[in-house]
Amino acid sequence: MRLTKAIPVLTAVAAVCSLVFAGPGAELAARDEPGPIGGALSPSEILPSSPDLVALGRTTYDKQCQACHGPEGDGEGEAAYLLYPR
């Protein structure tokens, strides 16, 4: 494909990607003023603490959070150096 034919195609792909990846919450991320975010979710039910619930939270933290936040939650995880700003 010649470059002159590829430019409109690439421009269209970039436009579609920006719409798809920006999503409906993009305007919320650009806010400068503090306060509640209108699109934020609130819990429908607050569960009482239990050993099973704490164990589930620990398992979730270990799988989803520990790499960046570290085992103690101090931001010293093995992947923390990849975050910006740190």
Secondary structure, DSSP 4 states (H G I P E B T S, - for coil): --HHHHHHHHHHHHHHHHHHHH-TTHHHHT--S-S--TT----S-PPPP-HHHHHHHHHHHHHHTHHHH-TTSSS--TTGGG-S--
